[in-house]
Amino acid sequence: MFRNIKQYFNKKNLKDNKYEFLFDETPNDEYVCFDCETTGLDPKKDDIVSIGAVIIKNNTIVSSKKFVKFVKPKTKLQAEAIKIHHIRECDLEDAEDINIVVEEFLNFIGNRTLVGYYLEFDIAMINKYIKPKIGITLPNKILEVSAIYYDYKIEKIPQANIDLRFNTIMEELKIPSLGKHDAYNDAIMTSLIFIKLKNQPKVKIN
């Protein structure tokens, strides 16, 4: 009920009617898993440098459809961020403007449920750009894989201390690492985690 009320007011604030499709009924068993790489870890100050996303349909990653974009940031890349994603300023010379990229991203995700690992940060980064542009934040349903994994583990081992680190989850679920840390690879690996968890007998995806 709370979500319906929030969606009602969100839709009223929509500045551009061409994005009304974001409020359409969510398709069954169809999701978008995405990840952002950024100049730093503060959504208020930092910018997106890349977005990677894939569509999951019927327990399958749709390899023919992917979203991979590099963005020219307005803020300087921080050294700690470069150590993580290895994207340097010289790598972004031909990158696109964020306003164009977020428009394409909205059309890619449509009204699908969004999936990710510590997705709150990535959502905050996307909302930073779309709120001034279209008047609303992302209205899509959200599924956090670390929360799904926690529920899965706590059901098996009550009162356990659950390690929610990405690599630990990958190892526990026997999912091979794709190596290089970038937005697209992270989206694929997170998708594999989600699909594996989704098909566990006692896991319920709301």
PyMOL CGO cylinders between C-alpha atoms (Angstrom):
from pymol import cmd
from pymol.cgo import CYLINDER

trace = [
    CYLINDER, 0.00, 0.00, 0.00, 2.81, 2.40, 0.93, 0.3, 1, 1, 1, 1, 1, 1,
    CYLINDER, 2.81, 2.40, 0.93, 4.45, 1.70, -2.44, 0.3, 1, 1, 1, 1, 1, 1,
    CYLINDER, 4.45, 1.70, -2.44, 1.19, 2.49, -4.26, 0.3, 1, 1, 1, 1, 1, 1,
    CYLINDER, 1.19, 2.49, -4.26, 0.88, 5.83, -2.46, 0.3, 1, 1, 1, 1, 1, 1,
    CYLINDER, 0.88, 5.83, -2.46, 4.52, 6.67, -3.21, 0.3, 1, 1, 1, 1, 1, 1,
    CYLINDER, 4.52, 6.67, -3.21, 4.04, 5.73, -6.86, 0.3, 1, 1, 1, 1, 1, 1,
    CYLINDER, 4.04, 5.73, -6.86, 0.93, 7.93, -7.11, 0.3, 1, 1, 1, 1, 1, 1,
    CYLINDER, 0.93, 7.93, -7.11, 2.77, 11.04, -5.94, 0.3, 1, 1, 1, 1, 1, 1,
    CYLINDER, 2.77, 11.04, -5.94, 5.87, 10.12, -7.92, 0.3, 1, 1, 1, 1, 1, 1,
    CYLINDER, 5.87, 10.12, -7.92, 3.84, 9.92, -11.12, 0.3, 1, 1, 1, 1, 1, 1,
    CYLINDER, 3.84, 9.92, -11.12, 2.21, 13.30, -10.41, 0.3, 1, 1, 1, 1, 1, 1,
    CYLINDER, 2.21, 13.30, -10.41, 5.68, 14.88, -10.29, 0.3, 1, 1, 1, 1, 1, 1,
    CYLINDER, 5.68, 14.88, -10.29, 6.75, 13.41, -13.62, 0.3, 1, 1, 1, 1, 1, 1,
    CYLINDER, 6.75, 13.41, -13.62, 7.80, 16.29, -15.89, 0.3, 1, 1, 1, 1, 1, 1,
    CYLINDER, 7.80, 16.29, -15.89, 7.90, 14.36, -19.17, 0.3, 1, 1, 1, 1, 1, 1,
    CYLINDER, 7.90, 14.36, -19.17, 5.02, 12.12, -20.22, 0.3, 1, 1, 1, 1, 1, 1,
    CYLINDER, 5.02, 12.12, -20.22, 7.26, 10.04, -22.47, 0.3, 1, 1, 1, 1, 1, 1,
    CYLINDER, 7.26, 10.04, -22.47, 8.56, 8.34, -19.30, 0.3, 1, 1, 1, 1, 1, 1,
    CYLINDER, 8.56, 8.34, -19.30, 5.14, 7.16, -18.13, 0.3, 1, 1, 1, 1, 1, 1,
    CYLINDER, 5.14, 7.16, -18.13, 6.17, 3.66, -19.21, 0.3, 1, 1, 1, 1, 1, 1,
    CYLINDER, 6.17, 3.66, -19.21, 8.24, 3.49, -16.01, 0.3, 1, 1, 1, 1, 1, 1,
    CYLINDER, 8.24, 3.49, -16.01, 4.95, 3.15, -14.12, 0.3, 1, 1, 1, 1, 1, 1,
    CYLINDER, 4.95, 3.15, -14.12, 3.51, 0.32, -16.25, 0.3, 1, 1, 1, 1, 1, 1,
    CYLINDER, 3.51, 0.32, -16.25, 2.82, -3.02, -14.58, 0.3, 1, 1, 1, 1, 1, 1,
    CYLINDER, 2.82, -3.02, -14.58, 6.07, -4.85, -13.89, 0.3, 1, 1, 1, 1, 1, 1,
    CYLINDER, 6.07, -4.85, -13.89, 6.58, -7.87, -16.18, 0.3, 1, 1, 1, 1, 1, 1,
    CYLINDER, 6.58, -7.87, -16.18, 6.74, -11.27, -14.47, 0.3, 1, 1, 1, 1, 1, 1,
    CYLINDER, 6.74, -11.27, -14.47, 10.15, -12.95, -14.23, 0.3, 1, 1, 1, 1, 1, 1,
    CYLINDER, 10.15, -12.95, -14.23, 11.96, -10.14, -16.03, 0.3, 1, 1, 1, 1, 1, 1,
    CYLINDER, 11.96, -10.14, -16.03, 14.61, -8.04, -14.32, 0.3, 1, 1, 1, 1, 1, 1,
    CYLINDER, 14.61, -8.04, -14.32, 17.48, -5.64, -15.01, 0.3, 1, 1, 1, 1, 1, 1,
    CYLINDER, 17.48, -5.64, -15.01, 20.69, -6.07, -13.06, 0.3, 1, 1, 1, 1, 1, 1,
    CYLINDER, 20.69, -6.07, -13.06, 22.99, -3.05, -13.14, 0.3, 1, 1, 1, 1, 1, 1,
    CYLINDER, 22.99, -3.05, -13.14, 26.11, -1.56, -11.62, 0.3, 1, 1, 1, 1, 1, 1,
    CYLINDER, 26.11, -1.56, -11.62, 27.80, 1.85, -11.71, 0.3, 1, 1, 1, 1, 1, 1,
    CYLINDER, 27.80, 1.85, -11.71, 31.44, 2.83, -11.46, 0.3, 1, 1, 1, 1, 1, 1,
    CYLINDER, 31.44, 2.83, -11.46, 31.99, 6.33, -10.08, 0.3, 1, 1, 1, 1, 1, 1,
    CYLINDER, 31.99, 6.33, -10.08, 34.58, 9.01, -9.35, 0.3, 1, 1, 1, 1, 1, 1,
    CYLINDER, 34.58, 9.01, -9.35, 34.15, 8.36, -5.61, 0.3, 1, 1, 1, 1, 1, 1,
    CYLINDER, 34.15, 8.36, -5.61, 31.75, 7.11, -2.97, 0.3, 1, 1, 1, 1, 1, 1,
    CYLINDER, 31.75, 7.11, -2.97, 29.63, 10.18, -2.25, 0.3, 1, 1, 1, 1, 1, 1,
    CYLINDER, 29.63, 10.18, -2.25, 26.51, 10.41, -4.45, 0.3, 1, 1, 1, 1, 1, 1,
    CYLINDER, 26.51, 10.41, -4.45, 26.16, 14.11, -3.63, 0.3, 1, 1, 1, 1, 1, 1,
    CYLINDER, 26.16, 14.11, -3.63, 29.66, 15.03, -4.80, 0.3, 1, 1, 1, 1, 1, 1,
    CYLINDER, 29.66, 15.03, -4.80, 30.79, 12.30, -7.16, 0.3, 1, 1, 1, 1, 1, 1,
    CYLINDER, 30.79, 12.30, -7.16, 29.81, 11.34, -10.70, 0.3, 1, 1, 1, 1, 1, 1,
    CYLINDER, 29.81, 11.34, -10.70, 29.17, 8.17, -12.68, 0.3, 1, 1, 1, 1, 1, 1,
    CYLINDER, 29.17, 8.17, -12.68, 31.94, 7.11, -15.06, 0.3, 1, 1, 1, 1, 1, 1,
    CYLINDER, 31.94, 7.11, -15.06, 30.33, 3.92, -16.35, 0.3, 1, 1, 1, 1, 1, 1,
    CYLINDER, 30.33, 3.92, -16.35, 27.09, 1.93, -16.22, 0.3, 1, 1, 1, 1, 1, 1,
    CYLINDER, 27.09, 1.93, -16.22, 26.74, -1.76, -17.02, 0.3, 1, 1, 1, 1, 1, 1,
    CYLINDER, 26.74, -1.76, -17.02, 23.39, -3.54, -17.15, 0.3, 1, 1, 1, 1, 1, 1,
    CYLINDER, 23.39, -3.54, -17.15, 21.89, -6.81, -18.35, 0.3, 1, 1, 1, 1, 1, 1,
    CYLINDER, 21.89, -6.81, -18.35, 18.35, -8.14, -18.71, 0.3, 1, 1, 1, 1, 1, 1,
    CYLINDER, 18.35, -8.14, -18.71, 17.37, -11.34, -16.90, 0.3, 1, 1, 1, 1, 1, 1,
    CYLINDER, 17.37, -11.34, -16.90, 14.42, -13.23, -18.36, 0.3, 1, 1, 1, 1, 1, 1,
    CYLINDER, 14.42, -13.23, -18.36, 13.15, -16.67, -17.34, 0.3, 1, 1, 1, 1, 1, 1,
    CYLINDER, 13.15, -16.67, -17.34, 16.32, -17.41, -15.33, 0.3, 1, 1, 1, 1, 1, 1,
    CYLINDER, 16.32, -17.41, -15.33, 18.54, -16.47, -18.28, 0.3, 1, 1, 1, 1, 1, 1,
    CYLINDER, 18.54, -16.47, -18.28, 20.81, -13.51, -18.91, 0.3, 1, 1, 1, 1, 1, 1,
    CYLINDER, 20.81, -13.51, -18.91, 19.74, -12.14, -22.30, 0.3, 1, 1, 1, 1, 1, 1,
    CYLINDER, 19.74, -12.14, -22.30, 23.16, -11.90, -23.93, 0.3, 1, 1, 1, 1, 1, 1,
    CYLINDER, 23.16, -11.90, -23.93, 21.83, -10.14, -27.02, 0.3, 1, 1, 1, 1, 1, 1,
    CYLINDER, 21.83, -10.14, -27.02, 20.76, -7.17, -24.91, 0.3, 1, 1, 1, 1, 1, 1,
    CYLINDER, 20.76, -7.17, -24.91, 23.26, -5.34, -22.76, 0.3, 1, 1, 1, 1, 1, 1,
    CYLINDER, 23.26, -5.34, -22.76, 23.88, -1.78, -21.66, 0.3, 1, 1, 1, 1, 1, 1,
    CYLINDER, 23.88, -1.78, -21.66, 27.51, -0.63, -21.45, 0.3, 1, 1, 1, 1, 1, 1,
    CYLINDER, 27.51, -0.63, -21.45, 28.23, 3.09, -21.35, 0.3, 1, 1, 1, 1, 1, 1,
    CYLINDER, 28.23, 3.09, -21.35, 31.16, 5.25, -20.32, 0.3, 1, 1, 1, 1, 1, 1,
    CYLINDER, 31.16, 5.25, -20.32, 30.41, 8.74, -19.03, 0.3, 1, 1, 1, 1, 1, 1,
    CYLINDER, 30.41, 8.74, -19.03, 32.55, 11.88, -18.97, 0.3, 1, 1, 1, 1, 1, 1,
    CYLINDER, 32.55, 11.88, -18.97, 32.41, 13.05, -15.32, 0.3, 1, 1, 1, 1, 1, 1,
    CYLINDER, 32.41, 13.05, -15.32, 32.35, 16.65, -14.14, 0.3, 1, 1, 1, 1, 1, 1,
    CYLINDER, 32.35, 16.65, -14.14, 34.29, 15.81, -10.98, 0.3, 1, 1, 1, 1, 1, 1,
    CYLINDER, 34.29, 15.81, -10.98, 37.86, 14.50, -10.78, 0.3, 1, 1, 1, 1, 1, 1,
    CYLINDER, 37.86, 14.50, -10.78, 38.46, 10.77, -10.46, 0.3, 1, 1, 1, 1, 1, 1,
    CYLINDER, 38.46, 10.77, -10.46, 39.71, 9.91, -6.97, 0.3, 1, 1, 1, 1, 1, 1,
    CYLINDER, 39.71, 9.91, -6.97, 42.77, 7.70, -6.58, 0.3, 1, 1, 1, 1, 1, 1,
    CYLINDER, 42.77, 7.70, -6.58, 40.88, 5.17, -4.43, 0.3, 1, 1, 1, 1, 1, 1,
    CYLINDER, 40.88, 5.17, -4.43, 38.19, 4.81, -7.09, 0.3, 1, 1, 1, 1, 1, 1,
    CYLINDER, 38.19, 4.81, -7.09, 40.79, 4.26, -9.83, 0.3, 1, 1, 1, 1, 1, 1,
    CYLINDER, 40.79, 4.26, -9.83, 42.34, 1.45, -7.76, 0.3, 1, 1, 1, 1, 1, 1,
    CYLINDER, 42.34, 1.45, -7.76, 38.97, -0.31, -7.78, 0.3, 1, 1, 1, 1, 1, 1,
    CYLINDER, 38.97, -0.31, -7.78, 37.74, 0.08, -11.36, 0.3, 1, 1, 1, 1, 1, 1,
    CYLINDER, 37.74, 0.08, -11.36, 41.04, 1.02, -13.13, 0.3, 1, 1, 1, 1, 1, 1,
    CYLINDER, 41.04, 1.02, -13.13, 39.27, 3.68, -15.21, 0.3, 1, 1, 1, 1, 1, 1,
    CYLINDER, 39.27, 3.68, -15.21, 41.52, 6.70, -15.74, 0.3, 1, 1, 1, 1, 1, 1,
    CYLINDER, 41.52, 6.70, -15.74, 40.62, 10.15, -17.05, 0.3, 1, 1, 1, 1, 1, 1,
    CYLINDER, 40.62, 10.15, -17.05, 42.43, 9.37, -20.33, 0.3, 1, 1, 1, 1, 1, 1,
    CYLINDER, 42.43, 9.37, -20.33, 40.09, 6.38, -20.76, 0.3, 1, 1, 1, 1, 1, 1,
    CYLINDER, 40.09, 6.38, -20.76, 37.09, 8.73, -20.76, 0.3, 1, 1, 1, 1, 1, 1,
    CYLINDER, 37.09, 8.73, -20.76, 38.13, 11.11, -23.51, 0.3, 1, 1, 1, 1, 1, 1,
    CYLINDER, 38.13, 11.11, -23.51, 35.48, 9.72, -25.88, 0.3, 1, 1, 1, 1, 1, 1,
    CYLINDER, 35.48, 9.72, -25.88, 32.90, 9.05, -23.14, 0.3, 1, 1, 1, 1, 1, 1,
    CYLINDER, 32.90, 9.05, -23.14, 29.33, 10.33, -23.47, 0.3, 1, 1, 1, 1, 1, 1,
    CYLINDER, 29.33, 10.33, -23.47, 27.41, 13.05, -21.65, 0.3, 1, 1, 1, 1, 1, 1,
    CYLINDER, 27.41, 13.05, -21.65, 25.50, 11.78, -18.61, 0.3, 1, 1, 1, 1, 1, 1,
    CYLINDER, 25.50, 11.78, -18.61, 22.23, 13.37, -19.75, 0.3, 1, 1, 1, 1, 1, 1,
    CYLINDER, 22.23, 13.37, -19.75, 22.24, 11.29, -22.93, 0.3, 1, 1, 1, 1, 1, 1,
    CYLINDER, 22.24, 11.29, -22.93, 23.32, 8.13, -21.07, 0.3, 1, 1, 1, 1, 1, 1,
    CYLINDER, 23.32, 8.13, -21.07, 20.60, 8.31, -18.40, 0.3, 1, 1, 1, 1, 1, 1,
    CYLINDER, 20.60, 8.31, -18.40, 17.92, 8.76, -21.07, 0.3, 1, 1, 1, 1, 1, 1,
    CYLINDER, 17.92, 8.76, -21.07, 19.18, 5.63, -22.80, 0.3, 1, 1, 1, 1, 1, 1,
    CYLINDER, 19.18, 5.63, -22.80, 19.38, 3.85, -19.46, 0.3, 1, 1, 1, 1, 1, 1,
    CYLINDER, 19.38, 3.85, -19.46, 15.75, 4.64, -18.61, 0.3, 1, 1, 1, 1, 1, 1,
    CYLINDER, 15.75, 4.64, -18.61, 14.64, 3.29, -21.98, 0.3, 1, 1, 1, 1, 1, 1,
    CYLINDER, 14.64, 3.29, -21.98, 16.75, 0.16, -21.41, 0.3, 1, 1, 1, 1, 1, 1,
    CYLINDER, 16.75, 0.16, -21.41, 15.39, -0.68, -17.95, 0.3, 1, 1, 1, 1, 1, 1,
    CYLINDER, 15.39, -0.68, -17.95, 11.79, 0.23, -18.72, 0.3, 1, 1, 1, 1, 1, 1,
    CYLINDER, 11.79, 0.23, -18.72, 9.43, -0.84, -15.94, 0.3, 1, 1, 1, 1, 1, 1,
    CYLINDER, 9.43, -0.84, -15.94, 11.44, -3.92, -14.98, 0.3, 1, 1, 1, 1, 1, 1,
    CYLINDER, 11.44, -3.92, -14.98, 12.45, -4.74, -11.41, 0.3, 1, 1, 1, 1, 1, 1,
    CYLINDER, 12.45, -4.74, -11.41, 16.03, -3.63, -10.67, 0.3, 1, 1, 1, 1, 1, 1,
    CYLINDER, 16.03, -3.63, -10.67, 18.56, -6.03, -9.15, 0.3, 1, 1, 1, 1, 1, 1,
    CYLINDER, 18.56, -6.03, -9.15, 21.99, -5.28, -7.72, 0.3, 1, 1, 1, 1, 1, 1,
    CYLINDER, 21.99, -5.28, -7.72, 24.58, -5.66, -4.99, 0.3, 1, 1, 1, 1, 1, 1,
    CYLINDER, 24.58, -5.66, -4.99, 24.40, -2.81, -2.48, 0.3, 1, 1, 1, 1, 1, 1,
    CYLINDER, 24.40, -2.81, -2.48, 22.07, -1.24, -5.01, 0.3, 1, 1, 1, 1, 1, 1,
    CYLINDER, 22.07, -1.24, -5.01, 21.17, 1.70, -2.77, 0.3, 1, 1, 1, 1, 1, 1,
    CYLINDER, 21.17, 1.70, -2.77, 24.36, 3.49, -3.83, 0.3, 1, 1, 1, 1, 1, 1,
    CYLINDER, 24.36, 3.49, -3.83, 23.82, 2.88, -7.56, 0.3, 1, 1, 1, 1, 1, 1,
    CYLINDER, 23.82, 2.88, -7.56, 20.18, 3.98, -7.31, 0.3, 1, 1, 1, 1, 1, 1,
    CYLINDER, 20.18, 3.98, -7.31, 21.25, 7.18, -5.51, 0.3, 1, 1, 1, 1, 1, 1,
    CYLINDER, 21.25, 7.18, -5.51, 23.75, 7.91, -8.29, 0.3, 1, 1, 1, 1, 1, 1,
    CYLINDER, 23.75, 7.91, -8.29, 21.13, 7.45, -11.03, 0.3, 1, 1, 1, 1, 1, 1,
    CYLINDER, 21.13, 7.45, -11.03, 18.54, 9.49, -9.11, 0.3, 1, 1, 1, 1, 1, 1,
    CYLINDER, 18.54, 9.49, -9.11, 21.03, 12.35, -8.82, 0.3, 1, 1, 1, 1, 1, 1,
    CYLINDER, 21.03, 12.35, -8.82, 20.74, 12.86, -12.58, 0.3, 1, 1, 1, 1, 1, 1,
    CYLINDER, 20.74, 12.86, -12.58, 17.15, 11.90, -13.35, 0.3, 1, 1, 1, 1, 1, 1,
    CYLINDER, 17.15, 11.90, -13.35, 15.41, 13.84, -10.55, 0.3, 1, 1, 1, 1, 1, 1,
    CYLINDER, 15.41, 13.84, -10.55, 16.30, 17.29, -12.00, 0.3, 1, 1, 1, 1, 1, 1,
    CYLINDER, 16.30, 17.29, -12.00, 15.70, 16.00, -15.52, 0.3, 1, 1, 1, 1, 1, 1,
    CYLINDER, 15.70, 16.00, -15.52, 12.29, 14.30, -15.26, 0.3, 1, 1, 1, 1, 1, 1,
    CYLINDER, 12.29, 14.30, -15.26, 11.13, 15.36, -11.79, 0.3, 1, 1, 1, 1, 1, 1,
    CYLINDER, 11.13, 15.36, -11.79, 11.12, 11.93, -10.13, 0.3, 1, 1, 1, 1, 1, 1,
    CYLINDER, 11.12, 11.93, -10.13, 13.40, 9.25, -8.73, 0.3, 1, 1, 1, 1, 1, 1,
    CYLINDER, 13.40, 9.25, -8.73, 13.42, 5.72, -10.14, 0.3, 1, 1, 1, 1, 1, 1,
    CYLINDER, 13.42, 5.72, -10.14, 9.97, 4.21, -9.49, 0.3, 1, 1, 1, 1, 1, 1,
    CYLINDER, 9.97, 4.21, -9.49, 11.04, 0.63, -10.27, 0.3, 1, 1, 1, 1, 1, 1,
    CYLINDER, 11.04, 0.63, -10.27, 10.84, -2.18, -7.75, 0.3, 1, 1, 1, 1, 1, 1,
    CYLINDER, 10.84, -2.18, -7.75, 14.24, -3.02, -6.25, 0.3, 1, 1, 1, 1, 1, 1,
    CYLINDER, 14.24, -3.02, -6.25, 15.79, -6.34, -5.19, 0.3, 1, 1, 1, 1, 1, 1,
    CYLINDER, 15.79, -6.34, -5.19, 19.01, -6.36, -3.18, 0.3, 1, 1, 1, 1, 1, 1,
    CYLINDER, 19.01, -6.36, -3.18, 20.99, -9.59, -3.64, 0.3, 1, 1, 1, 1, 1, 1,
    CYLINDER, 20.99, -9.59, -3.64, 22.89, -9.24, -0.35, 0.3, 1, 1, 1, 1, 1, 1,
    CYLINDER, 22.89, -9.24, -0.35, 19.53, -9.14, 1.51, 0.3, 1, 1, 1, 1, 1, 1,
    CYLINDER, 19.53, -9.14, 1.51, 18.25, -12.18, -0.43, 0.3, 1, 1, 1, 1, 1, 1,
    CYLINDER, 18.25, -12.18, -0.43, 21.50, -14.01, 0.35, 0.3, 1, 1, 1, 1, 1, 1,
    CYLINDER, 21.50, -14.01, 0.35, 21.23, -13.08, 4.04, 0.3, 1, 1, 1, 1, 1, 1,
    CYLINDER, 21.23, -13.08, 4.04, 17.70, -14.49, 4.26, 0.3, 1, 1, 1, 1, 1, 1,
    CYLINDER, 17.70, -14.49, 4.26, 18.85, -17.63, 2.44, 0.3, 1, 1, 1, 1, 1, 1,
    CYLINDER, 18.85, -17.63, 2.44, 21.77, -18.21, 4.86, 0.3, 1, 1, 1, 1, 1, 1,
    CYLINDER, 21.77, -18.21, 4.86, 19.94, -17.31, 8.07, 0.3, 1, 1, 1, 1, 1, 1,
    CYLINDER, 19.94, -17.31, 8.07, 17.23, -19.83, 7.18, 0.3, 1, 1, 1, 1, 1, 1,
    CYLINDER, 17.23, -19.83, 7.18, 19.88, -22.54, 6.96, 0.3, 1, 1, 1, 1, 1, 1,
    CYLINDER, 19.88, -22.54, 6.96, 22.00, -21.40, 9.94, 0.3, 1, 1, 1, 1, 1, 1,
    CYLINDER, 22.00, -21.40, 9.94, 19.88, -19.37, 12.42, 0.3, 1, 1, 1, 1, 1, 1,
    CYLINDER, 19.88, -19.37, 12.42, 21.81, -16.80, 14.49, 0.3, 1, 1, 1, 1, 1, 1,
    CYLINDER, 21.81, -16.80, 14.49, 24.84, -17.15, 12.23, 0.3, 1, 1, 1, 1, 1, 1,
    CYLINDER, 24.84, -17.15, 12.23, 27.21, -14.28, 11.50, 0.3, 1, 1, 1, 1, 1, 1,
    CYLINDER, 27.21, -14.28, 11.50, 26.61, -13.84, 7.77, 0.3, 1, 1, 1, 1, 1, 1,
    CYLINDER, 26.61, -13.84, 7.77, 29.49, -12.60, 5.61, 0.3, 1, 1, 1, 1, 1, 1,
    CYLINDER, 29.49, -12.60, 5.61, 27.95, -10.39, 2.91, 0.3, 1, 1, 1, 1, 1, 1,
    CYLINDER, 27.95, -10.39, 2.91, 31.11, -9.57, 0.98, 0.3, 1, 1, 1, 1, 1, 1,
    CYLINDER, 31.11, -9.57, 0.98, 30.71, -10.03, -2.77, 0.3, 1, 1, 1, 1, 1, 1,
    CYLINDER, 30.71, -10.03, -2.77, 33.54, -12.53, -3.16, 0.3, 1, 1, 1, 1, 1, 1,
    CYLINDER, 33.54, -12.53, -3.16, 32.28, -14.58, -0.21, 0.3, 1, 1, 1, 1, 1, 1,
    CYLINDER, 32.28, -14.58, -0.21, 28.81, -14.82, -1.74, 0.3, 1, 1, 1, 1, 1, 1,
    CYLINDER, 28.81, -14.82, -1.74, 30.33, -15.83, -5.08, 0.3, 1, 1, 1, 1, 1, 1,
    CYLINDER, 30.33, -15.83, -5.08, 32.43, -18.56, -3.46, 0.3, 1, 1, 1, 1, 1, 1,
    CYLINDER, 32.43, -18.56, -3.46, 29.55, -19.84, -1.31, 0.3, 1, 1, 1, 1, 1, 1,
    CYLINDER, 29.55, -19.84, -1.31, 27.28, -20.16, -4.36, 0.3, 1, 1, 1, 1, 1, 1,
    CYLINDER, 27.28, -20.16, -4.36, 30.11, -21.61, -6.50, 0.3, 1, 1, 1, 1, 1, 1,
    CYLINDER, 30.11, -21.61, -6.50, 29.87, -18.87, -9.13, 0.3, 1, 1, 1, 1, 1, 1,
    CYLINDER, 29.87, -18.87, -9.13, 33.04, -18.31, -11.18, 0.3, 1, 1, 1, 1, 1, 1,
    CYLINDER, 33.04, -18.31, -11.18, 34.62, -14.87, -11.06, 0.3, 1, 1, 1, 1, 1, 1,
    CYLINDER, 34.62, -14.87, -11.06, 34.90, -12.93, -14.32, 0.3, 1, 1, 1, 1, 1, 1,
    CYLINDER, 34.90, -12.93, -14.32, 38.06, -11.30, -13.03, 0.3, 1, 1, 1, 1, 1, 1,
    CYLINDER, 38.06, -11.30, -13.03, 38.27, -7.69, -14.16, 0.3, 1, 1, 1, 1, 1, 1,
    CYLINDER, 38.27, -7.69, -14.16, 36.24, -5.34, -11.98, 0.3, 1, 1, 1, 1, 1, 1,
    CYLINDER, 36.24, -5.34, -11.98, 34.01, -3.21, -14.18, 0.3, 1, 1, 1, 1, 1, 1,
    CYLINDER, 34.01, -3.21, -14.18, 30.34, -2.27, -14.27, 0.3, 1, 1, 1, 1, 1, 1,
    CYLINDER, 30.34, -2.27, -14.27, 29.32, -4.79, -16.94, 0.3, 1, 1, 1, 1, 1, 1,
    CYLINDER, 29.32, -4.79, -16.94, 31.18, -7.76, -15.44, 0.3, 1, 1, 1, 1, 1, 1,
    CYLINDER, 31.18, -7.76, -15.44, 29.83, -6.89, -12.00, 0.3, 1, 1, 1, 1, 1, 1,
    CYLINDER, 29.83, -6.89, -12.00, 26.30, -6.78, -13.43, 0.3, 1, 1, 1, 1, 1, 1,
    CYLINDER, 26.30, -6.78, -13.43, 26.76, -10.23, -14.97, 0.3, 1, 1, 1, 1, 1, 1,
    CYLINDER, 26.76, -10.23, -14.97, 28.20, -11.75, -11.77, 0.3, 1, 1, 1, 1, 1, 1,
    CYLINDER, 28.20, -11.75, -11.77, 25.44, -10.19, -9.67, 0.3, 1, 1, 1, 1, 1, 1,
    CYLINDER, 25.44, -10.19, -9.67, 22.89, -11.59, -12.13, 0.3, 1, 1, 1, 1, 1, 1,
    CYLINDER, 22.89, -11.59, -12.13, 24.35, -15.08, -11.67, 0.3, 1, 1, 1, 1, 1, 1,
    CYLINDER, 24.35, -15.08, -11.67, 24.09, -14.67, -7.88, 0.3, 1, 1, 1, 1, 1, 1,
    CYLINDER, 24.09, -14.67, -7.88, 20.48, -13.57, -8.22, 0.3, 1, 1, 1, 1, 1, 1,
    CYLINDER, 20.48, -13.57, -8.22, 19.51, -16.43, -10.54, 0.3, 1, 1, 1, 1, 1, 1,
    CYLINDER, 19.51, -16.43, -10.54, 21.20, -18.99, -8.26, 0.3, 1, 1, 1, 1, 1, 1,
    CYLINDER, 21.20, -18.99, -8.26, 19.45, -17.64, -5.15, 0.3, 1, 1, 1, 1, 1, 1,
    CYLINDER, 19.45, -17.64, -5.15, 16.11, -17.23, -6.91, 0.3, 1, 1, 1, 1, 1, 1,
    CYLINDER, 16.11, -17.23, -6.91, 16.05, -20.94, -7.66, 0.3, 1, 1, 1, 1, 1, 1,
    CYLINDER, 16.05, -20.94, -7.66, 16.80, -22.14, -4.14, 0.3, 1, 1, 1, 1, 1, 1,
    CYLINDER, 16.80, -22.14, -4.14, 13.81, -24.07, -2.70, 0.3, 1, 1, 1, 1, 1, 1,
    CYLINDER, 13.81, -24.07, -2.70, 13.05, -21.79, 0.26, 0.3, 1, 1, 1, 1, 1, 1,
    CYLINDER, 13.05, -21.79, 0.26, 13.96, -18.43, -1.28, 0.3, 1, 1, 1, 1, 1, 1,
    CYLINDER, 13.96, -18.43, -1.28, 11.01, -16.17, -2.02, 0.3, 1, 1, 1, 1, 1, 1,
    CYLINDER, 11.01, -16.17, -2.02, 11.41, -13.18, -4.34, 0.3, 1, 1, 1, 1, 1, 1,
    CYLINDER, 11.41, -13.18, -4.34, 8.79, -10.53, -3.61, 0.3, 1, 1, 1, 1, 1, 1,
]
cmd.load_cgo(trace, "trace")
